[in-house]
Structure formats: structure tokens, C-alpha cells
Amino acid sequence: EWQPVTKNVTLDCSTTADTILEPGQETTIQYTSWAHSIFGETGIYKISATIDVPDDATKNSVIESNEFEIKPEGFLGTLWTGGFYQPIYNVLIFLISIMPGHDLGLAIILLTIIIRTILLIPSHKALKSQRKLQELQPRLNHLKEKHKDNQEALAKETMLLWKEHKVNPFGSCLPLVIQLPVLIALFYVIQSGLNPDNAYLLYGGLQGFSLSNINVNFLGILDLTKINSIILPLLVGGLQFVQMKLAMMRTEKKKKDAPADKEKKKSEMEMANQMMIYFMPIMIALFTASVPSGVGLYWCVSTLYGIAQQFVVNRQVSGEKGENPEGVKVRVVQ
């Protein structure tokens, strides 16, 4: 026999109006605030609802949904929840709990700094590798011209050049690859993690913290759970542009100092880099305009951190390589 499921969830329903359906009208009732409380156990369910007809109680009726089954979470789902979502969720809630006024914005800023500091060493190496790769670009172009008809010799000399200067062409992608799951997890945390129904994901020491006490208005002007489609995207896109210009700064300086005939010969990579300087900030701005403002705030602080780090990398690489990196001879493989 069917057994009724009764749950009490603390919700503020003072601003919630009744759902009124006109004849032939359809609506969707969300169970976002009740999903785990009601459907937290595996099994077969159906939903029953009483329909009240105003001014005519004889027409009141009870409708039932089709049966549906709640199954255990799969391996990938368990790995995602336990390995990424739940740890970030708990760290963020812990930071919120110790912030003045339980401010979500301050907690996101501190979380960003913590994550970027943890990734400081690998990201620093990646930025240095990217910078050195730019320094070697003229010699790579020379090799491409020299061995345009011999791909095997080109590949060997390119690998030797990378090895000699300790450059990993794929290393610059590592920080972004590591940050991507964090960014996705943070998106879902801000989108639905502040719902009191998700309190079951909190670790033991945080079980007593009330999620309804979180202040989501950053500086009193920005609701971090809502989308900001103008100011925040423009700010994040502008910062991303500054960071990319810094990454290309010394390369562009060389182009200005180069003779006119050499400047005309732009490699495919140089053209791609020029496109990325403008294309990437636009893509990041569009992304920011489509997610909760809390995710945009994370990306904004992360980019500021990256700009400061790029300044340091530029100074270090210039000091290591000197001002004439092209003076190094290229080894020729027969």
C-alpha cells in the first residue's frame, strides 16, 4: 500500500501566492525546496494534490501523478558530489558562518583567494611556460620556414627547442583545467546550494548553521543569487582583457621594434593570439551574464589575482632570459 510522506521544512511562504488555474490552463509546480526532504530515500513515489474549486466545494477533486522511481546516485554522480561539490559547498558555508553578517560576497572573495593560492605553484609554472613559449615563437617560425617540406625534422627540432628551454606547451592549460570543476561546482552551490533543503550535505560541525541567515546582497547593491547582465560582465570582461594584454605585452613590443618587412610575416599562432585577446574577454563577459552574480564575483577576483601574478611572471621571465632571447642558436637535426 502507498504510505504518505510527511515532512516539515522551514520556509518563508509569506510572499508566495496561491496557484490559480483558469480552465484549460497549465502550470508547473517546483519541488526545489522540498526535493531531498520528500524524496531523500530510494523507492517508488507518486504525488497527490487536492484541487479546490472556489465557491463550489462539490467540484473539488484529487489528482495523482504517474509513478516514478528514486534510484541511488551513480558512480560519476557520487564522485562529483563527494569530490567537488560537497567540499566546496562546505568550505563556502564555513566561510559564510564566520563572516560578519554571514556575508556571501566576502565568503566568495576569501574562497577565491584560497583556491588561487592553493593553485599558485602550478599556475605560476604554467604562466612562465606560456611566457617562454612566446619568447621562442620567432625561432619556431624560423624552423617552420626552414623545414616546411619535412614535418619529421620540424617536430624533432621543435621538441629539442622546448626541452632546451624547459617549456611545456600544454602546461599553460593546467590552471584553467583545474579551475573548471571548481567553477562548475561553485555555480551549482550558488544556484541551489543555499536552499535549506540541501543542509543534509553539510558536514557535522556545520549542521547547526541556518542557511536562511545568509546575506546574499553584496555591498547592499548586488544580489549574488541573481544574474547581473551589464555591470559585472563588463567588469569581468575588461579585467580579462587586461590580463591577456599583459600576457602578450613583451611580444607586442618586439613587433613594434621589428623591421616593417618582418612584421608583415605573421604566423598563424600570432594571428590566433591577436584574435584571442579580443574574443576571450567577450566570451567570458557573455558567460558572466548568464550565471548568478556570485560566480561572476568569483571570476572577477580570480582575474585580479591572475593580473597580479602575471606582473610577477613578466618580471621573472625578463630577468631570466635577458632582452635578447633570439641570440640563442638553434640546434639543427639532420
C-alpha positions as CSV (number, residue, x, y, z in Angstrom):
1,E,0.0,0.0,0.0
2,W,1.0,3.6,-0.6
3,Q,2.3,5.3,2.5
4,P,2.1,9.1,2.9
5,V,5.3,11.1,3.3
6,T,5.1,13.9,5.8
7,K,7.9,16.4,6.1
8,N,8.2,19.8,7.7
9,V,10.5,22.3,6.1
10,T,11.3,25.8,7.4
11,L,10.3,28.1,4.6
12,D,9.2,31.7,4.3
13,C,6.0,31.5,2.4
14,S,4.8,35.0,3.3
15,T,5.4,36.2,-0.3
16,T,4.1,33.1,-2.0
17,A,0.7,33.4,-3.6
18,D,-1.8,30.6,-4.3
19,T,-1.6,29.0,-7.7
20,I,-4.8,29.7,-9.6
21,L,-5.6,27.9,-12.8
22,E,-8.2,29.0,-15.3
23,P,-10.0,26.4,-17.4
24,G,-7.6,24.8,-19.9
25,Q,-4.5,26.5,-18.3
26,E,-1.4,24.5,-17.3
27,T,1.3,25.2,-14.7
28,T,4.4,23.5,-13.3
29,I,4.9,23.2,-9.5
30,Q,8.5,23.2,-8.4
31,Y,9.7,21.0,-5.6
32,T,13.1,22.7,-5.3
33,S,12.7,23.5,-1.6
34,W,11.3,20.0,-0.8
35,A,13.2,17.7,-3.1
36,H,15.5,16.0,-0.6
37,S,13.2,16.2,2.3
38,I,10.4,14.4,0.5
39,F,12.4,12.2,-2.0
40,G,15.5,11.6,0.1
41,E,15.0,7.9,0.2
42,T,15.1,5.5,-2.7
43,G,11.8,4.0,-3.7
44,I,8.7,4.4,-5.9
45,Y,6.6,7.6,-5.4
46,K,3.6,9.4,-6.8
47,I,2.3,12.8,-6.0
48,S,-1.3,13.5,-4.9
49,A,-2.8,17.0,-5.0
50,T,-6.2,18.3,-3.8
51,I,-7.7,20.8,-6.3
52,D,-10.1,23.3,-4.6
53,V,-12.7,25.0,-6.8
54,P,-13.6,28.4,-5.3
55,D,-17.3,28.8,-4.4
56,D,-18.2,25.2,-5.3
57,A,-16.8,22.6,-2.9
58,T,-18.7,19.9,-4.8
59,K,-16.3,20.2,-7.7
60,N,-13.2,19.7,-5.5
61,S,-11.1,16.8,-6.7
62,V,-7.9,14.9,-6.0
63,I,-5.4,14.2,-8.9
64,E,-2.4,11.9,-8.8
65,S,0.8,11.9,-10.9
66,N,2.2,8.8,-12.6
67,E,4.5,6.6,-10.5
68,F,8.3,7.4,-10.6
69,E,11.3,5.9,-9.0
70,I,14.1,7.5,-7.0
71,K,17.3,5.5,-7.6
72,P,20.7,5.6,-5.9
73,E,23.2,8.0,-7.3
74,G,25.5,6.6,-9.9
75,F,29.3,6.3,-9.6
76,L,30.1,9.5,-11.5
77,G,27.4,11.4,-9.6
78,T,28.8,10.2,-6.3
79,L,32.3,11.2,-7.4
80,W,31.2,14.6,-8.5
81,T,29.2,15.3,-5.3
82,G,31.8,13.9,-2.8
83,G,34.9,15.0,-4.6
84,F,34.0,18.6,-5.8
85,Y,30.5,19.9,-4.9
86,Q,30.3,18.9,-1.3
87,P,33.8,20.0,-0.2
88,I,33.4,23.4,-1.9
89,Y,29.9,23.7,-0.6
90,N,31.1,23.1,3.0
91,V,34.1,25.4,2.7
92,L,31.9,28.2,1.4
93,I,29.3,27.7,4.1
94,F,32.0,27.6,6.8
95,L,33.4,30.9,5.5
96,I,29.9,32.4,5.5
97,S,29.4,31.3,9.0
98,I,32.5,33.2,10.3
99,M,32.0,36.3,8.1
100,P,30.4,39.5,9.7
101,G,26.7,39.4,9.0
102,H,27.2,36.0,7.2
103,D,28.0,37.8,4.0
104,L,28.1,35.6,0.9
105,G,30.1,38.1,-1.1
106,L,33.0,38.3,1.4
107,A,33.0,34.5,1.7
108,I,33.3,34.1,-2.1
109,I,36.2,36.6,-2.2
110,L,38.0,34.7,0.5
111,L,37.3,31.3,-1.1
112,T,38.7,32.6,-4.4
113,I,41.9,33.8,-2.8
114,I,42.2,30.4,-1.0
115,I,41.7,28.4,-4.2
116,R,44.1,30.6,-6.3
117,T,46.7,30.4,-3.5
118,I,46.5,26.6,-3.5
119,L,46.9,26.6,-7.3
120,L,49.7,29.2,-7.1
121,I,52.7,27.0,-7.8
122,P,51.2,25.1,-10.8
123,S,49.6,28.2,-12.3
124,H,52.9,30.2,-11.8
125,K,54.8,27.5,-13.7
126,A,52.1,27.5,-16.4
127,L,52.3,31.2,-16.9
128,K,56.1,31.1,-17.0
129,S,55.9,28.3,-19.6
130,Q,53.4,30.3,-21.6
131,R,55.7,33.4,-21.5
132,K,58.8,31.4,-22.6
133,L,56.8,29.9,-25.4
134,Q,56.1,33.4,-26.7
135,E,59.8,34.3,-26.4
136,L,60.6,31.2,-28.6
137,Q,58.0,32.0,-31.2
138,P,60.4,33.7,-33.6
139,R,62.7,30.7,-33.6
140,L,59.7,28.4,-34.0
141,N,58.6,30.4,-37.0
142,H,62.1,30.1,-38.4
143,L,62.0,26.3,-38.0
144,K,58.6,26.1,-39.7
145,E,60.0,28.1,-42.7
146,K,63.2,26.0,-42.8
147,H,61.5,22.6,-42.6
148,K,58.2,23.4,-44.3
149,D,58.7,20.3,-46.5
150,N,60.0,18.0,-43.8
151,Q,57.5,17.6,-40.9
152,E,59.6,14.9,-39.1
153,A,62.6,17.2,-38.9
154,L,60.4,20.1,-37.8
155,A,58.9,18.0,-35.0
156,K,62.3,16.9,-33.7
157,E,63.8,20.4,-33.7
158,T,60.7,21.8,-32.1
159,M,60.8,19.2,-29.3
160,L,64.5,19.8,-28.8
161,L,63.9,23.6,-28.5
162,W,61.2,23.1,-26.0
163,K,63.3,20.7,-24.0
164,E,66.4,23.0,-24.1
165,H,64.4,25.9,-22.7
166,K,62.2,23.8,-20.4
167,V,59.0,24.8,-22.0
168,N,55.8,22.7,-21.8
169,P,53.4,23.9,-24.4
170,F,50.5,22.2,-22.7
171,G,51.3,23.4,-19.2
172,S,49.5,26.7,-19.6
173,C,46.2,24.9,-19.8
174,L,46.6,23.3,-16.4
175,P,45.3,26.1,-14.1
176,L,42.2,26.5,-16.2
177,V,41.6,22.8,-16.3
178,I,41.8,22.6,-12.5
179,Q,39.7,25.7,-12.0
180,L,36.9,24.5,-14.3
181,P,35.4,21.9,-11.9
182,V,35.7,24.4,-9.1
183,L,33.8,27.0,-11.2
184,I,31.1,24.5,-12.1
185,A,30.7,23.4,-8.5
186,L,30.5,27.0,-7.3
187,F,27.8,27.7,-10.0
188,Y,25.6,24.9,-8.6
189,V,26.4,25.9,-5.0
190,I,25.2,29.5,-5.5
191,Q,22.3,28.4,-7.8
192,S,20.7,25.9,-5.4
193,G,23.1,25.1,-2.5
194,L,21.8,27.9,-0.3
195,N,18.4,26.2,-0.3
196,P,17.7,24.9,3.3
197,D,16.7,21.6,1.7
198,N,20.4,21.0,0.9
199,A,21.5,21.2,4.5
200,Y,21.9,17.4,4.5
201,L,25.2,17.9,2.5
202,L,26.8,19.9,5.4
203,Y,29.5,18.2,7.4
204,G,28.8,17.5,11.1
205,G,30.3,20.7,12.5
206,L,28.1,22.9,10.2
207,Q,24.8,21.1,10.7
208,G,23.7,23.7,13.2
209,F,24.2,26.7,10.9
210,S,20.9,28.0,9.4
211,L,21.2,28.7,5.7
212,S,18.3,31.1,5.9
213,N,20.7,33.6,7.8
214,I,22.9,34.1,4.7
215,N,23.2,37.6,3.4
216,V,23.2,37.3,-0.4
217,N,23.3,41.1,-1.1
218,F,26.9,42.1,-1.6
219,L,27.5,45.7,-0.6
220,G,23.8,46.1,-0.5
221,I,23.5,46.5,-4.3
222,L,24.3,43.1,-5.8
223,D,22.1,40.0,-5.3
224,L,24.7,37.2,-5.7
225,T,22.0,34.6,-6.4
226,K,20.6,36.6,-9.4
227,I,22.0,37.3,-12.8
228,N,23.6,40.7,-13.4
229,S,23.7,41.2,-17.2
230,I,25.5,44.5,-17.6
231,I,27.9,45.9,-14.9
232,L,29.5,42.7,-13.7
233,P,30.0,41.2,-17.2
234,L,31.7,44.4,-18.4
235,L,33.9,44.5,-15.4
236,V,35.0,40.8,-15.7
237,G,35.5,41.1,-19.5
238,G,37.6,44.2,-19.0
239,L,39.8,42.6,-16.4
240,Q,40.2,39.5,-18.6
241,F,41.3,41.8,-21.5
242,V,43.9,43.5,-19.2
243,Q,45.3,40.1,-18.2
244,M,45.6,38.9,-21.7
245,K,47.3,42.1,-22.9
246,L,49.8,41.7,-20.1
247,A,50.5,38.2,-21.2
248,M,51.2,39.4,-24.7
249,M,52.9,42.7,-23.8
250,R,56.6,41.8,-24.5
251,T,55.7,40.1,-27.7
252,E,53.9,43.2,-29.0
253,K,56.9,45.3,-28.0
254,K,59.1,43.2,-30.2
255,K,56.7,43.6,-33.1
256,K,56.9,47.4,-32.8
257,D,60.7,47.2,-32.8
258,A,60.9,44.8,-35.7
259,P,61.5,45.9,-39.3
260,A,58.4,46.5,-41.4
261,D,59.1,43.6,-43.8
262,K,59.4,41.2,-40.9
263,E,56.2,42.4,-39.3
264,K,54.2,41.6,-42.3
265,K,55.0,37.9,-41.9
266,K,52.7,37.0,-39.1
267,S,52.5,33.3,-38.1
268,E,49.2,31.6,-37.7
269,M,49.8,31.4,-33.9
270,E,50.4,35.1,-33.7
271,M,47.1,35.8,-35.6
272,A,45.3,33.4,-33.3
273,N,46.7,35.1,-30.2
274,Q,45.6,38.5,-31.5
275,M,42.1,37.1,-32.0
276,M,42.0,35.6,-28.6
277,I,42.9,38.9,-26.9
278,Y,39.5,40.2,-28.0
279,F,37.5,37.1,-28.4
280,M,38.1,35.5,-25.0
281,P,37.0,38.6,-22.9
282,I,33.8,38.8,-24.9
283,M,33.1,35.1,-24.2
284,I,33.9,35.5,-20.5
285,A,31.6,38.5,-20.4
286,L,28.8,36.5,-22.0
287,F,29.4,33.7,-19.6
288,T,29.2,36.1,-16.7
289,A,25.9,37.5,-18.0
290,S,24.3,34.0,-17.9
291,V,25.2,32.8,-14.4
292,P,24.4,34.0,-10.9
293,S,26.4,37.1,-9.9
294,G,28.3,35.1,-7.2
295,V,30.0,33.1,-10.0
296,G,30.9,36.4,-11.7
297,L,32.3,37.8,-8.5
298,Y,34.5,34.7,-8.2
299,W,35.8,35.1,-11.7
300,C,36.4,38.8,-11.1
301,V,38.5,38.3,-8.0
302,S,40.3,35.3,-9.7
303,T,41.2,37.5,-12.7
304,L,42.5,40.3,-10.4
305,Y,44.7,37.6,-8.7
306,G,45.9,36.5,-12.1
307,I,46.8,40.0,-13.2
308,A,49.0,40.4,-10.1
309,Q,50.6,37.1,-10.8
310,Q,51.2,38.0,-14.5
311,F,53.1,41.1,-13.4
312,V,55.4,38.9,-11.3
313,V,55.9,36.3,-14.1
314,N,56.7,39.0,-16.7
315,R,59.4,40.4,-14.4
316,Q,60.9,37.0,-13.7
317,V,61.0,35.8,-17.3
318,S,62.6,39.1,-18.5
319,G,65.2,38.7,-15.8
320,E,65.9,35.0,-16.7
321,K,66.0,35.5,-20.5
322,G,67.5,38.9,-20.8
323,E,66.5,41.3,-23.5
324,N,67.8,39.3,-26.5
325,P,66.4,35.8,-26.4
326,E,66.8,35.4,-30.1
327,G,70.6,35.3,-29.7
328,V,70.4,31.6,-28.7
329,K,71.4,29.4,-31.5
330,V,69.0,26.7,-32.9
331,R,70.2,23.2,-33.0
332,V,69.8,21.6,-36.4
333,V,68.9,17.9,-36.7
334,Q,69.9,16.2,-39.9
